[in-house]
Amino acid sequence: MHLKTIWVLSVIFSFLLFSCKEESEKKDDADILNDSDQSDLADEDVQDDPADTDEAADEDAVINPEFEEGPYGTGFGETAGDFTVTTEKGDWNFQENRKKDENYIFIIYRPSNSESTAIWKTDMIRMFERTPDNTHYFFAVDGVQDLLDEKISIIKETIDSAFEISGRTSIKEKIHIVTKPLKEADGWIKDWLAANKDFFLGIDRFQKIRKAGMFHSWESSSLDPVFEFVYKEAELYNYEEGLWNRLNGDPAGIKVIKGIDGLPFEGDGWTQYLYFTADIPEFEKTGNLYIDLTQVCDDPATCEWDRIQQLFLCKDTTDESCTVEIGRWITTYGRSGRWLTDITPLTPLFPKAGEYKFKFTVSGDQYVNYLNFVYKENDSETKAVEIIDLFKGTVPFNETYNDQWTETEIEIPDSAGKVMISSYITGHGNGSEVANCAEFCPFEAVFYVNGTPYEIDFNNAGTDRGCFDLVNEGVVPNQYGSWPFGRAGWCPGQDVKLINIDITESIVKGQKNIFTYSAFLDGEIYVPEVTDPSGYRAEIPLTSYVIY
C-alpha cells in the first residue's frame, strides 16, 4: 500500500506534543512546548489618553487565559495562532473563543482534492451522533465566492438533514459554516491553505495544528472516505489529553526513568532493534510502573505495516540475547502514536537500584523512538515481591499446540499474599486457514492452577469494529491500513495490555502448585483447514509469569 506523506505525533516525557511536518521535518522540543501555565494576553492597543473610557479599552483588549502564547506557526505540530473566519452566525475569532477542553476541526471542500469531493458524497449522521461534545466543526470551501455560494446551500442542507435524523442537539452550536472564501480569512489559515493540499485541518487540546490520516471505512471494497471516521480524530485528541492528565495530576509522586530519546532503530534487513540502558531507582513505596512510548513515523514508506514490537530486559549489561519480555506493542499502518503501558506486576524484575539493559525490537518497520519508564507512587496495600517465569514461546496454533506446553510446578511460600498470573497473549496469522486464525479467530487461552481453569476469551477477534471502538484506549485512528477490525488480543497502533489473573484462591501455600496451559477454538482443539500452506499460518506468541 502506498502511503501519503503524513504528519505524525510524538510526545517525550515532558508530556508535551511533538510532531514532524508534512515534509518529515522534525522540530526541537523547545519549539513545540505546550506550557501548562497560562498568562493573560497583553493589551497593546489601549491608548494612554485618560479620556478614553473603560468600555473602549475593553473593546480593543482580547484577554483569554486559555489561549496559548506563541511562538506560532502554520506547520503541523506547531502552535496555532489567532485567526478570524466569517460564518453564518457572524465573525468567529479563535483567540476570543478558544477553550482548553475543546477540539477544533476544519472540513474543507477542495475541488482539486479527490478525497475531499468523495467524502461529500457520504452522510454526516454517524459523525454527528458520535462526535465528542467538546468538538467544533468548521465547514469551509476553498474557492471563489461563486463556488462558495453554490456549496453553502448543499452544506447546510446536508448538516440539517443529518441533525434531524441523528437527533443530536448538544453540538449544534459548535457547527460553523464559513460563508466567505477561506483564502480571505484573517490570520494564518489562508497561509496554511496555500501551502497544503489537505481538506482536513485540526487544532487539538494543546492548541497544536494537526493532520489526519485516511478516512476510509475499510468495510467496503471501494475504500472511499466517509464523514463518520472524521470524529475519531477528536477522540484521539481527548485520549492524548487524558494521558497528560494521568501523569501530571500529581507530579510530586512521579519518578521518570530515561530510556530512548529520539533514536531510530538500528540493524539491517528484517530485524530492527535498539539496545539501551536505564538507571532504575529502588521502588521504596508502592506504586504503578509504566512504559511511556512515543513513535514518530519519520518516513511513511518504512512504517507501512502492523508489526509485533517488543521490549526485553537483558540479564545483565553484557547480555545481547535479552529474552525477558516486559512490553509488547503493535505498530501502526503509517501513523505515529503514544502509549502508556502499565507493567506494575513486573516490578520484581528490578529488585534493586542500578543500571539495567534493554532490547527494543521490531521486524521490518522503522520509527524514531522516545521511551521512558514512569513510576507513580500510590497508597496500595499490596506490592509484588517475586516474579517467576511460567510459559513462553511462539508456537503454531494447530492440532498439536497444546502438546507443546509442559506441566510446571511452582512452590508458593506461606508468606505470599495475593498470587497472580500476568501474561502477554496475542494471536497472529491470517488468510491461510478457513477460520482465519489466529489474528481474526476468537480463540480461548486457558491457564490451569492445580486443575482449576482460568480462561481468557478473545471475542474481539474478527469483529468489524473491534479496534475502531478502542481509540479512547490508545488505538491510533484513521491509519493507512485495515485498522478498524478487531484482533485477538491486540489492535494495530496500540500497546498490548498485560493480562492479569488473580489465582490466589487456587494456590496451596507452602508447597508446590501445578500449572498447565492450553488454547482452544470454540472449546475444542483447533484443527486448521489450510487454504494457503505457504501463507501466514496461525501462531500465538505467549509470555507469562507467576507473581506474588
C-alpha positions as CSV (number, residue, x, y, z in Angstrom):
1,M,0.0,0.0,0.0
2,H,1.4,3.4,-1.0
3,L,1.3,5.9,1.9
4,K,0.8,9.6,1.7
5,T,3.2,11.9,3.5
6,I,1.6,12.4,6.9
7,W,2.5,14.3,10.0
8,V,3.0,12.1,12.9
9,L,2.8,12.7,16.6
10,S,5.4,12.3,19.2
11,V,5.5,13.1,22.8
12,I,8.6,12.9,25.0
13,F,8.4,12.8,28.8
14,S,7.8,16.5,29.2
15,F,4.3,15.1,28.1
16,L,4.2,17.8,25.5
17,L,3.2,17.1,22.0
18,F,5.9,16.7,19.4
19,S,5.3,16.2,15.7
20,C,7.0,16.1,12.4
21,K,6.0,18.3,9.5
22,E,4.5,17.2,6.2
23,E,8.0,17.0,4.7
24,S,9.1,14.8,7.6
25,E,10.9,17.7,9.2
26,K,11.3,17.1,13.0
27,K,11.1,20.0,15.4
28,D,13.1,20.7,18.6
29,D,11.2,20.2,21.8
30,A,11.6,23.9,22.7
31,D,9.7,24.8,19.5
32,I,6.6,22.9,20.4
33,L,6.2,23.3,24.1
34,N,2.6,23.4,25.3
35,D,3.1,25.3,28.6
36,S,0.6,24.4,31.2
37,D,1.0,27.8,32.9
38,Q,-1.2,30.4,31.3
39,S,-0.8,34.2,31.3
40,D,-3.2,36.9,30.1
41,L,-2.5,38.4,26.7
42,A,-1.2,41.9,26.9
43,D,-3.4,44.6,25.5
44,E,-1.1,46.6,23.2
45,D,-3.9,48.7,21.7
46,V,-5.1,50.5,24.9
47,Q,-4.3,54.2,24.4
48,D,-2.7,56.4,27.1
49,D,-5.4,59.1,26.8
50,P,-7.1,59.3,30.2
51,A,-10.2,60.5,28.5
52,D,-10.6,57.0,26.9
53,T,-13.4,55.1,28.5
54,D,-13.0,51.6,30.1
55,E,-15.6,50.4,27.5
56,A,-13.4,51.5,24.6
57,A,-10.3,49.8,26.2
58,D,-12.3,46.6,26.7
59,E,-13.3,46.6,23.0
60,D,-9.7,46.7,21.9
61,A,-8.5,44.2,24.5
62,V,-8.7,40.4,23.9
63,I,-7.9,38.7,27.1
64,N,-8.4,34.9,27.1
65,P,-6.3,33.0,29.6
66,E,-7.0,29.8,27.8
67,F,-5.3,31.0,24.6
68,E,-1.7,29.7,24.4
69,E,1.2,32.1,24.0
70,G,3.5,31.7,20.9
71,P,5.6,31.3,19.0
72,Y,3.0,30.4,16.5
73,G,3.4,28.7,13.1
74,T,1.4,27.1,10.2
75,G,3.1,23.7,10.1
76,F,1.7,20.5,11.6
77,G,2.6,20.2,15.2
78,E,3.1,24.0,15.7
79,T,1.0,26.1,18.0
80,A,-2.0,27.7,16.2
81,G,-2.1,31.4,16.4
82,D,-5.1,33.7,16.1
83,F,-7.5,33.8,13.1
84,T,-11.0,35.0,12.3
85,V,-13.4,33.4,9.9
86,T,-16.8,34.7,8.8
87,T,-19.6,32.3,9.5
88,E,-23.4,32.4,9.0
89,K,-23.6,33.4,12.7
90,G,-21.1,36.2,12.3
91,D,-17.3,36.6,12.7
92,W,-15.7,33.9,14.8
93,N,-12.4,34.7,16.4
94,F,-10.1,31.9,17.7
95,Q,-8.3,33.9,20.3
96,E,-11.5,35.0,21.9
97,N,-13.3,31.6,21.8
98,R,-10.5,29.1,22.3
99,K,-11.0,26.8,25.3
100,K,-8.5,24.2,26.6
101,D,-11.1,21.5,26.8
102,E,-12.3,21.8,23.2
103,N,-11.2,20.5,19.8
104,Y,-11.5,22.5,16.5
105,I,-11.8,20.7,13.2
106,F,-12.0,22.3,9.7
107,I,-13.5,20.2,6.8
108,I,-12.8,22.0,3.6
109,Y,-14.4,21.4,0.2
110,R,-11.5,21.5,-2.3
111,P,-12.4,20.8,-5.9
112,S,-8.8,19.8,-6.7
113,N,-8.7,17.1,-3.9
114,S,-10.4,13.8,-4.9
115,E,-10.7,12.7,-1.3
116,S,-12.5,16.0,-0.5
117,T,-15.0,15.6,-3.3
118,A,-15.6,12.0,-2.5
119,I,-16.3,12.4,1.2
120,W,-19.1,14.9,0.4
121,K,-21.0,12.0,-1.2
122,T,-21.4,10.4,2.2
123,D,-23.7,11.4,5.1
124,M,-22.8,13.0,8.4
125,I,-25.3,11.3,10.5
126,R,-23.0,9.0,12.5
127,M,-20.3,11.7,12.7
128,F,-22.8,14.0,14.5
129,E,-24.3,11.1,16.5
130,R,-20.9,10.2,18.0
131,T,-18.8,13.3,17.9
132,P,-17.5,14.2,21.4
133,D,-19.4,17.1,22.9
134,N,-16.2,19.2,23.1
135,T,-15.6,19.4,19.4
136,H,-16.3,22.3,17.0
137,Y,-16.6,21.7,13.2
138,F,-16.0,24.4,10.6
139,F,-17.3,23.6,7.1
140,A,-15.5,25.7,4.6
141,V,-14.8,26.0,0.8
142,D,-11.5,26.6,-1.0
143,G,-12.5,28.7,-3.9
144,V,-14.1,31.9,-5.1
145,Q,-17.3,33.4,-3.8
146,D,-19.5,31.9,-6.6
147,L,-18.3,28.4,-5.8
148,L,-18.8,29.1,-2.1
149,D,-22.4,30.3,-2.6
150,E,-23.2,27.2,-4.6
151,K,-21.7,24.9,-1.9
152,I,-23.1,26.6,1.1
153,S,-26.7,25.6,0.4
154,I,-25.6,22.0,-0.1
155,I,-23.6,22.0,3.1
156,K,-26.5,23.5,5.1
157,E,-29.0,21.0,3.7
158,T,-26.6,18.1,4.4
159,I,-26.0,19.3,8.0
160,D,-29.6,20.0,8.8
161,S,-30.7,16.6,7.5
162,A,-28.0,14.8,9.5
163,F,-29.1,16.6,12.7
164,E,-32.7,15.9,12.1
165,I,-32.1,12.1,11.6
166,S,-29.5,11.8,14.4
167,G,-31.5,13.8,16.9
168,R,-28.2,15.2,18.4
169,T,-28.5,18.7,19.5
170,S,-25.7,19.0,22.1
171,I,-23.1,20.0,19.5
172,K,-25.3,22.0,17.1
173,E,-24.0,25.3,18.4
174,K,-20.5,24.1,17.7
175,I,-21.2,23.7,14.0
176,H,-20.0,26.6,11.9
177,I,-20.5,27.2,8.2
178,V,-17.8,29.6,6.8
179,T,-19.6,32.0,4.4
180,K,-16.5,33.7,2.9
181,P,-13.7,32.1,1.0
182,L,-11.2,30.6,3.4
183,K,-8.3,32.2,1.5
184,E,-9.7,35.6,2.6
185,A,-9.7,34.7,6.3
186,D,-7.8,36.9,8.7
187,G,-4.8,35.1,10.2
188,W,-2.6,32.1,9.4
189,I,-5.3,29.9,7.9
190,K,-5.0,31.4,4.5
191,D,-1.3,30.8,4.5
192,W,-1.9,27.1,5.6
193,L,-4.4,26.8,2.8
194,A,-1.9,28.0,0.2
195,A,0.8,25.6,1.5
196,N,-1.2,22.4,1.9
197,K,-3.5,20.3,-0.3
198,D,-5.3,18.7,2.7
199,F,-9.0,19.0,3.2
200,F,-8.8,18.3,7.0
201,L,-7.3,20.7,9.5
202,G,-7.4,20.1,13.2
203,I,-6.5,22.0,16.3
204,D,-6.2,19.8,19.3
205,R,-6.5,20.3,23.1
206,F,-2.9,21.6,23.2
207,Q,-3.6,24.2,20.5
208,K,-1.4,22.3,18.1
209,I,-2.1,22.1,14.3
210,R,-2.9,18.6,13.3
211,K,-3.1,16.5,10.2
212,A,-5.4,13.5,9.9
213,G,-4.9,10.1,8.4
214,M,-7.1,8.2,6.0
215,F,-10.9,8.4,6.5
216,H,-11.6,5.2,4.6
217,S,-14.1,2.8,6.2
218,W,-12.3,-0.4,5.1
219,E,-15.7,-2.1,5.2
220,S,-16.3,-1.7,1.5
221,S,-14.2,-2.6,-1.4
222,S,-14.2,0.9,-2.8
223,L,-12.3,2.3,0.2
224,D,-14.0,5.7,-0.2
225,P,-13.6,8.2,2.6
226,V,-16.6,8.7,4.9
227,F,-17.5,11.5,7.2
228,E,-18.2,9.1,10.0
229,F,-14.5,8.4,10.5
230,V,-13.7,12.1,11.0
231,Y,-14.8,12.3,14.6
232,K,-12.2,9.7,15.5
233,E,-9.6,12.4,15.3
234,A,-11.4,14.3,18.1
235,E,-11.4,11.1,20.2
236,L,-7.7,10.9,19.6
237,Y,-7.2,14.4,20.9
238,N,-9.2,13.6,24.0
239,Y,-7.2,10.4,24.6
240,E,-3.9,12.4,24.4
241,E,-5.2,14.9,26.9
242,G,-6.1,12.0,29.2
243,L,-2.6,10.8,29.1
244,W,-1.3,14.2,30.0
245,N,-3.7,14.3,33.0
246,R,-2.9,10.8,34.2
247,L,0.8,11.7,34.6
248,N,0.5,15.4,35.6
249,G,-2.3,15.3,38.1
250,D,0.1,14.7,41.0
251,P,3.7,15.2,39.6
252,A,5.2,15.1,43.2
253,G,4.7,11.3,43.2
254,I,6.3,10.6,39.8
255,K,9.7,9.3,39.0
256,V,10.8,9.4,35.4
257,I,13.5,6.9,34.2
258,K,15.0,8.0,30.9
259,G,15.4,5.3,28.2
260,I,15.4,6.2,24.5
261,D,15.4,9.9,23.4
262,G,14.6,10.2,19.7
263,L,16.5,7.4,18.2
264,P,15.7,5.4,15.1
265,F,16.0,1.6,15.1
266,E,19.4,0.1,14.1
267,G,20.1,-3.1,12.2
268,D,19.9,-4.1,8.5
269,G,17.3,-6.1,6.8
270,W,14.3,-7.6,8.5
271,T,15.2,-7.2,12.2
272,Q,15.3,-3.7,13.7
273,Y,16.5,-3.1,17.3
274,L,17.8,-0.7,19.8
275,Y,19.9,-1.6,22.9
276,F,19.8,0.9,25.8
277,T,20.4,1.2,29.5
278,A,18.3,2.9,32.2
279,D,19.1,3.7,35.8
280,I,16.3,2.1,37.7
281,P,15.9,3.5,41.3
282,E,14.8,1.5,44.2
283,F,11.0,1.4,44.4
284,E,10.6,2.1,48.1
285,K,6.9,2.9,48.1
286,T,4.0,1.1,46.5
287,G,3.1,2.4,43.1
288,N,2.5,1.8,39.4
289,L,5.2,1.2,36.8
290,Y,4.6,2.3,33.2
291,I,6.3,2.3,29.9
292,D,5.8,5.6,28.2
293,L,6.4,5.1,24.4
294,T,6.1,7.6,21.6
295,Q,6.9,6.7,18.0
296,V,7.3,9.0,15.1
297,C,6.9,7.7,11.6
298,D,9.7,9.8,10.1
299,D,9.5,8.2,6.7
300,P,6.0,6.8,6.0
301,A,7.3,4.3,3.4
302,T,9.2,2.5,6.2
303,C,6.3,2.1,8.7
304,E,3.6,0.7,6.4
305,W,2.5,-2.4,8.2
306,D,1.3,-3.6,11.6
307,R,4.3,-5.4,13.2
308,I,4.8,-7.0,16.5
309,Q,7.1,-4.9,18.6
310,Q,8.7,-6.0,21.9
311,L,10.8,-4.7,24.8
312,F,13.0,-7.2,26.5
313,L,15.0,-7.0,29.7
314,C,18.6,-8.3,29.5
315,K,20.0,-10.5,32.3
316,D,23.0,-8.1,32.7
317,T,24.7,-5.2,30.8
318,T,26.7,-7.7,28.7
319,D,23.8,-9.8,27.5
320,E,22.9,-9.5,23.8
321,S,20.1,-12.1,23.7
322,C,17.7,-10.4,26.1
323,T,14.8,-12.8,26.5
324,V,12.6,-11.4,29.3
325,E,9.7,-9.7,27.7
326,I,8.3,-6.7,29.6
327,G,6.4,-4.8,26.9
328,R,4.6,-5.5,23.6
329,W,3.0,-3.2,21.0
330,I,1.7,-3.5,17.5
331,T,2.9,-0.7,15.2
332,T,0.5,1.5,13.2
333,Y,-0.2,1.5,9.5
334,G,1.7,4.6,8.6
335,R,0.9,6.9,11.5
336,S,2.5,7.6,14.8
337,G,1.2,7.3,18.4
338,R,1.8,7.4,22.1
339,W,1.0,4.8,24.7
340,L,1.3,4.5,28.4
341,T,1.6,0.8,29.3
342,D,1.0,-0.4,32.9
343,I,3.6,-3.1,33.8
344,T,3.2,-2.8,37.6
345,P,3.1,-6.6,38.2
346,L,6.6,-6.8,36.6
347,T,8.4,-4.5,39.2
348,P,10.1,-7.5,40.9
349,L,12.3,-7.8,37.8
350,F,14.0,-4.7,39.2
351,P,14.9,-5.9,42.8
352,K,17.5,-3.2,43.5
353,A,18.6,0.1,42.2
354,G,21.1,0.1,39.4
355,E,21.8,0.1,35.7
356,Y,19.6,-2.3,33.6
357,K,20.0,-3.1,29.9
358,F,17.1,-3.5,27.5
359,K,16.5,-4.5,23.9
360,F,13.7,-2.9,21.9
361,T,12.9,-4.7,18.7
362,V,10.6,-4.8,15.7
363,S,10.6,-6.6,12.4
364,G,10.5,-4.7,9.1
365,D,9.4,-1.2,10.3
366,Q,11.3,1.9,11.2
367,Y,10.4,4.7,13.6
368,V,12.0,7.5,15.7
369,N,11.5,6.3,19.3
370,Y,11.1,8.0,22.6
371,L,10.8,5.6,25.6
372,N,10.8,6.3,29.3
373,F,9.8,4.4,32.4
374,V,7.5,6.2,34.7
375,Y,6.9,5.2,38.4
376,K,3.9,6.8,40.0
377,E,3.6,6.3,43.8
378,N,0.2,5.3,45.3
379,D,-1.1,4.1,48.6
380,S,-1.7,0.5,47.6
381,E,-1.6,-2.1,50.5
382,T,0.0,-4.7,48.2
383,K,3.3,-4.9,46.4
384,A,4.6,-7.5,44.0
385,V,7.7,-9.0,45.6
386,E,8.6,-12.1,43.4
387,I,8.2,-13.0,39.8
388,I,8.7,-16.5,38.3
389,D,8.8,-17.5,34.6
390,L,5.8,-19.6,33.6
391,F,5.2,-20.4,29.9
392,K,6.6,-18.5,27.0
393,G,7.2,-19.0,23.3
394,T,5.7,-18.5,19.8
395,V,4.1,-21.8,18.8
396,P,2.0,-22.6,15.7
397,F,-1.7,-22.8,16.7
398,N,-2.9,-26.2,15.3
399,E,-3.9,-29.6,16.5
400,T,-0.5,-30.2,18.3
401,Y,-0.5,-26.7,20.0
402,N,-1.5,-28.0,23.5
403,D,1.2,-30.7,23.4
404,Q,4.0,-28.1,23.3
405,W,3.5,-27.0,26.9
406,T,5.0,-28.9,29.8
407,E,3.3,-29.1,33.2
408,T,5.2,-26.8,35.6
409,E,5.4,-27.0,39.4
410,I,6.0,-23.8,41.4
411,E,6.3,-23.5,45.2
412,I,4.5,-20.5,46.7
413,P,5.7,-19.6,50.2
414,D,3.4,-19.3,53.3
415,S,4.2,-15.6,53.4
416,A,2.6,-14.8,50.0
417,G,-0.5,-12.7,50.0
418,K,-2.1,-12.2,46.6
419,V,-0.9,-14.6,43.8
420,M,-1.5,-13.8,40.1
421,I,-0.6,-14.8,36.6
422,S,0.5,-11.9,34.3
423,S,0.8,-12.6,30.6
424,Y,1.1,-11.2,27.1
425,I,-1.0,-13.3,24.6
426,T,-1.7,-12.2,21.0
427,G,-3.0,-14.2,18.0
428,H,-1.3,-13.8,14.6
429,G,-1.6,-15.3,11.1
430,N,-4.4,-14.8,8.7
431,G,-5.6,-15.5,5.2
432,S,-4.2,-19.0,5.2
433,E,-6.9,-21.0,7.0
434,V,-10.7,-21.2,6.8
435,A,-11.1,-20.0,10.4
436,N,-8.7,-17.1,9.7
437,C,-6.7,-17.9,12.8
438,A,-5.1,-16.7,14.9
439,E,-5.4,-12.9,14.2
440,F,-9.1,-13.0,13.4
441,C,-10.5,-16.1,15.2
442,P,-11.8,-15.8,18.8
443,F,-9.8,-18.5,20.4
444,E,-9.6,-19.2,24.1
445,A,-6.4,-19.3,26.2
446,V,-6.7,-21.3,29.5
447,F,-4.3,-21.5,32.4
448,Y,-4.9,-24.3,34.9
449,V,-3.8,-23.9,38.5
450,N,-4.0,-27.1,40.5
451,G,-6.7,-28.2,38.0
452,T,-8.8,-25.0,38.2
453,P,-9.2,-23.3,34.8
454,Y,-8.7,-19.6,34.2
455,E,-10.0,-18.8,30.7
456,I,-9.2,-15.7,28.6
457,D,-11.5,-15.2,25.7
458,F,-10.5,-13.1,22.7
459,N,-14.0,-12.3,21.5
460,N,-12.9,-9.1,19.8
461,A,-11.2,-11.1,17.1
462,G,-12.9,-11.0,13.7
463,T,-15.3,-8.2,14.6
464,D,-15.9,-5.4,12.1
465,R,-15.1,-2.5,14.5
466,G,-13.4,-4.1,17.5
467,C,-10.4,-1.8,17.2
468,F,-12.4,1.2,15.8
469,D,-14.2,1.4,19.2
470,L,-10.9,1.5,21.2
471,V,-9.5,4.9,20.2
472,N,-10.1,6.1,23.7
473,E,-7.8,3.3,24.9
474,G,-5.0,4.2,22.7
475,V,-5.7,2.8,19.2
476,V,-4.5,5.4,16.6
477,P,-7.4,6.1,14.3
478,N,-7.6,6.5,10.5
479,Q,-4.5,4.5,9.8
480,Y,-3.4,3.7,6.3
481,G,-4.4,0.0,6.6
482,S,-7.3,-2.1,7.9
483,W,-7.1,-0.8,11.4
484,P,-10.9,-0.9,12.4
485,F,-11.2,-4.7,12.5
486,G,-10.9,-6.5,15.9
487,R,-8.0,-8.8,16.5
488,A,-7.1,-11.5,19.1
489,G,-5.6,-9.6,22.0
490,W,-4.3,-6.6,20.0
491,C,-5.1,-3.7,17.6
492,P,-2.8,-2.0,15.0
493,G,-1.4,1.1,16.6
494,Q,-1.9,0.2,20.2
495,D,0.0,-1.2,23.2
496,V,-0.7,-4.8,24.2
497,K,-2.2,-4.9,27.7
498,L,-0.9,-7.2,30.3
499,I,-3.5,-9.8,31.2
500,N,-3.6,-10.2,35.0
501,I,-5.4,-13.0,36.6
502,D,-5.9,-13.4,40.4
503,I,-5.3,-17.1,41.2
504,T,-4.9,-16.8,45.0
505,E,-7.9,-18.9,45.8
506,S,-6.5,-21.9,43.8
507,I,-3.0,-21.7,45.4
508,V,-1.8,-24.0,48.2
509,K,0.8,-22.0,50.1
510,G,3.9,-23.6,51.5
511,Q,4.0,-26.3,48.8
512,K,4.4,-26.9,45.1
513,N,1.5,-25.9,42.8
514,I,0.8,-27.4,39.4
515,F,0.4,-25.1,36.4
516,T,-0.6,-26.1,32.8
517,Y,-1.7,-24.1,29.8
518,S,-3.8,-24.8,26.6
519,A,-5.6,-22.9,23.9
520,F,-8.8,-23.9,22.0
521,L,-11.2,-22.6,19.4
522,D,-14.9,-22.8,20.5
523,G,-13.8,-25.1,23.3
524,E,-12.3,-27.7,21.0
525,I,-8.7,-28.5,19.9
526,Y,-8.1,-26.4,16.8
527,V,-7.6,-28.4,13.7
528,P,-6.9,-25.9,10.9
529,E,-8.4,-26.2,7.4
530,V,-5.5,-24.9,5.4
531,T,-6.2,-22.8,2.3
532,D,-2.7,-21.5,1.7
533,P,0.1,-23.7,3.0
534,S,2.7,-21.0,2.2
535,G,0.8,-18.2,3.8
536,Y,0.9,-16.6,7.2
537,R,-0.3,-19.6,9.3
538,A,-1.7,-19.2,12.8
539,E,0.6,-18.7,15.8
540,I,0.3,-17.4,19.3
541,P,3.2,-15.5,20.9
542,L,2.9,-16.1,24.7
543,T,4.8,-14.8,27.7
544,S,3.6,-15.5,31.2
545,Y,4.7,-15.1,34.8
546,V,3.6,-16.1,38.2
547,I,3.8,-13.2,40.6
548,Y,3.1,-12.9,44.3
